[in-house]
Amino acid sequence: MDITRLDLPGLMLISPQLFEDARGSFCEVFNEKEFQRKTGVDFRVVQENRSVSLEANTIRGLHAQSPPMAQAKLVRVERGRILDCVVDIRQGSPTYLSSFAVELMDDDNCQLFVPKGFLHGFRTLEPNCRVVYSVDAYYSPEHDRSVRFDDPELGCDWGLMGAERLCLSEKDANANWFQDLDARFDYTTSRL
């Protein structure tokens, strides 16, 4: 597994080693021991989620769970292609309110590790996308938070040209602005 540390502290691109032969291919998608050895991050998967988006330009997010149920996520695409977007909302972070976007697709096997204290969302770039994300804390409805994907304070570049017909859930379409977020995430270097 190759680890690429990205511009926002704790955010990493994970590239599992792919083995190919005449039958097809094989890769170890995640190995907790190897991940911890290479990153120094104790990430223990307790739940795995999968979303299927039928239409291109479906936007899911921006989401986070508030402490004490905050989640780190490992995101991968099983089918299709997405633009994954995150925002660092850890108070005290040197990259506070900075956003980052990366394209993830099914044929490159790359995964995005999103630490606790980040808003996370994605836009599908083609129909019939299937996205899997493993998390280190269970879903908790009372800690679930949503922020508008297009909040200008966050500056997320969704790669939109302005003519796209977007598909959003009612929850995401009616999400709060970041300034109204009722959760606090603190930056600590020990988790990085």
C-alpha positions, 0 to 999 in steps of 0.5 A: 500500500502506497500512502500519499499525504495531501495538503491538509494535515491528516488527509491521505490518498491510499493506493493498494498494491494491485496484482494482475494476471490472465484471470484479472486482478487482486488487491488487499483493499485495507490492512489495519496493521499495515495502515497503522505502520505506514501512517501512524493512525489507529483506524479501526473499521467498525462500520462500512457504508455503501451508496449507489447514485443513479444519476450523474451530478448527484451530490451527497454532502457535506456531512460529518458526525460531531464529537464524541461520535466523530468519524474518520472515513476511508472512501473508495469507488466500487463503480464509476467516478466521483469528485470527492470534496472535504473541508477541514473544520478543526479549530486551530488547524493550520488549514482551517476552512481549507477545502480539497477535491480529488477525483476517485474512480473504480479503475485506479483503486485509490482511496481517500482517508478523511480524518475526524474533523472534516466535512465530507461529500462527493459529486458523481461524475457519471451515472450508476456510481457506487461508493463505499466508505469504512468508518471508525465510529458507528452512525449516530443520528443525534450527532449527524451534521450537514452543511450546504455543499455550496456554502461560499465560506467553504470554497469547495470546487465541485467542478460545476459549469452552472448548467448541470441539473443537480440531484440532492436529497432533501436533507442536503438541499436544506442543510445549514450554512457552515456558520450555523454548525453546532459542532466543534472539532479541535485540531490535535497533531497526535491523530495525524 
